[in-house]
Amino acid sequence: MLEWFSTNQFFIDITLINCLLVLSVFAVFQAGVFSLASVGFMSVGAYTTAILTTKEGLPMGVGIIVAAVGTALAGLIVGLIVLRLEGIYLALATLALAQAVLVLIETISLTGADQGIIGIPTVTTTWIVIPILMVVAAAFQVVHRSHHGRAIHLLRADPVIARSLGVRVRGYKLAALAVSGLLAGLAGALNAHEVGAISPDQYTFSLLVIALTYAVVGGVAYWLGPLVAAIGLGLLNEFLHGSGTTIETAVYGFVLIALMFGAPQGLGDPRLRGLVTAAVRWRRPRRNTAELEEIRQ
Amino acid sequence: MKSLRIQQVSKHFQGVVALSEVELEVRPGEVLGLIGPNGAGKTTLVNVITGHLKPDTGTVSVGDQRISGLRMETIARHGVARTFQHLRLVDEMTVFDNVLSGRHLNYRARPWRIGSLRGEDRSNREVTLDLLSRLDLAGAAAERASSLPYGMRRRVEIARTLAMEPSVLLLDEPTAGMTAADAQELGEMLQRTSREGIAVLLIEHNVKLVTSVCDRLAVLDWGKLIKTGTPEDVWSDPAVRAAYLGAEDEEAPSPSPEVSQ
C-alpha cells in the first residue's frame, strides 16, 4: 500500500488538486449559478504564483495566497459583470471571459506567451494538499449545516421563495463566485507548484468538461458527492488507462451513464444518503420522537 | 405593530388594467379579506406589495416605511411575509427545514461568535417546532414536503410565513385544497395570529370563511376597489353582489356565516 502511494504520489496530488477544482464548480452550481469560469480562474491562479515565485522571487506560500485571494476577487468582479444574466447566457458569458483571459495569457510576454513559464519551484506535496482540502471540506460542511446552507438550497431550488423569505440572492451568488474563484485559483497555484511548468494549453476546454462531469455526477446538493466523484472517477480513469485495454473510454462512459441513471441528483442525492444512513442504522429503526429529537439537536 | 398602506396603486400589463388607483389600509391586529371574481387583480396586488411586480404609480408602505420599488428580499426584511396562490415549497426539504427556512432573518449572530450562533440556532429550532405543533404538523416534521397531501403542504407554507414573525401577512387562497373543517380551523388560527398585532390580508374565495374570520372585507373588480367595509356592509352592497355574480341575483352571497361558496 505504502509502495503504491509512493509510486503514484504525482497522480494522488493531481487528483486531490482536481478535487479543489471540482469543488470550485460545485460552489457555483449549488448556488444555482451556471458559471463555466473555473478553469479560467485556475489559469489565473497558476500564472499569478508562477510569476511571483519565478520572476519576483517570492516564497511559494506568498504566491499561493496571493493567487487564491486574487482569483477570489476576480470571481467577485466576474459576478458583478455576469449576474445580470441567467442560465445559458450566464454560462456563455463566464466561458467567454475565461477564454479571453487565456487569449491574454497567450499574448503577453509577462506570462511567457504560448511558451508558458518554466522553473516554478515544485514544492507541492500530498501533505500540503490534504490539509488544505480538509479545511475546505470542513468549511463546506459548516456552511451546509448553517442557515446559509439552507438559504443556498432555497435559492437553487426556487429563487422566488428565497427572496420572499428575505434571502439576499445576489449576495449569495456573488459569494459563490468569489469562493469558486478562490478554490480554482488555489488549485491552479498548487498545480503549478506540482508540475513546475505551465502553459496555456494546460487550461483547455476538456479540463473544464472533466471538472463539470465530476461536479454533475457528484451532484449539487452536498459537497461530499463531487469530492467522491473526483476521487473515484479519477482513480477509475487512471486504472483503465493503466490496464492497457482499448475499450477504457467505453467503460468509463458506461460507468458515468450508470451513475447518472442510478443517482440522477448525484452522489450527494439525499435518497442515496438516506440509504447509507438506513444501512448504518438497520439495527435501530427510526422513530418519530427520535427523529424530532435529532432535528432539535 | 405596523399597518400596511396602499395608496393610489395602479398596474397595467400591455394596456390591460390590472389595478387602478387602489387605496387600502390593513391595520395591525385585523384580518382584511380581499375578495373579487377571478382576474379582478387580487394576486397582482399581493405581487405589487411584495415587490414581485413594480407598481406603475402609487405607493405601498409598512408603518412609516415606503416599500414600493424595493427588492423582494428587502421588502421581506421590512416584515412582509406571503404565501403563494400556487403552492411553493422546496419539495426535497423536510417539513421542518421548510419551516425553519422562514427563520432566515432571525439568524443575526456573527459567524465568529460560535456560542451565540449555537444558541441562536437552538432557539430558532424551538420556535419552528412550536409552530409545527400549533399547525398540527409536528408528526410530519421529518417527512419530505413532497410526500404530504396538498392540505398539509398548504399548512407548511403558512407555518413558514409565520416563522418569519411578520408585521404584515399576505395569504393568497390559503385554504385551497383543505377540508371545510380544516379551513375553518385555519381561519380561527389566523384570527388569533392577527390579535398579536399582525396585519393580515387574506385572499379567499370561501365566502363563509371570509365572512366569519375577517374584520373587514375589500372587494376588487376589474382592478378597481369597489367596496371596503364590514362583511355585513359589503355583502349587502348591490355593486358587490353584481360584481361577484355578474348581475343582481337572488342567490347572491349572504352576510350570514352559514352561507358557503
Contacts between the chains, C-beta under 8 A, distances in Angstrom:
chain1	res1	chain2	res2	distance
A	146	B	107	7.9
A	146	B	117	7.8
A	146	B	121	7.8
A	147	B	100	8.0
A	147	B	101	8.0
A	147	B	103	7.2
A	147	B	104	5.8
A	147	B	107	4.4
A	147	B	121	7.5
A	147	B	124	7.7
A	150	B	93	8.0
A	150	B	97	6.3
A	150	B	100	6.7
A	150	B	101	4.9
A	150	B	104	7.1
A	151	B	101	7.4
A	151	B	104	5.8
A	153	B	90	6.8
A	153	B	93	6.9
A	154	B	90	6.3
A	154	B	101	5.6
A	157	B	90	4.5
A	157	B	91	7.9
A	157	B	92	7.2
A	157	B	93	7.7
A	158	B	88	6.0
A	158	B	90	6.4
A	160	B	52	7.4
A	160	B	72	7.7
A	160	B	84	8.0
A	160	B	88	6.8
A	161	B	88	5.2
A	161	B	89	7.8
A	161	B	90	6.8
A	161	B	101	7.9
A	162	B	73	7.8
A	163	B	71	7.3
A	163	B	72	4.0
A	163	B	73	4.6
A	163	B	76	7.1
A	164	B	50	6.5
A	164	B	72	6.0
A	164	B	73	7.9
A	164	B	76	5.8
A	164	B	81	7.5
A	164	B	82	5.8
A	165	B	76	6.1
A	165	B	81	8.0
A	165	B	101	6.1
A	165	B	102	5.8
A	165	B	104	5.2
A	165	B	105	7.5
A	165	B	160	7.4
A	165	B	164	6.7
A	166	B	73	5.3
A	166	B	76	3.8
A	166	B	77	5.0
A	166	B	104	5.7
A	166	B	105	4.4
A	166	B	164	7.3
A	167	B	73	6.0
A	167	B	104	5.8
A	168	B	73	5.4
A	169	B	73	6.6
A	221	B	92	7.8
A	270	B	92	6.2
A	288	B	139	6.3
A	288	B	142	7.0
A	291	B	141	7.1
A	291	B	142	4.0
A	292	B	129	7.2
A	292	B	138	7.1
A	292	B	141	5.8
A	292	B	142	7.0
A	295	B	94	7.8
A	295	B	96	5.1
A	295	B	125	7.0
A	295	B	129	7.6
A	295	B	141	6.1
A	295	B	142	6.5
A	296	B	122	7.9
A	296	B	125	5.8
A	296	B	126	7.6
A	296	B	129	6.7
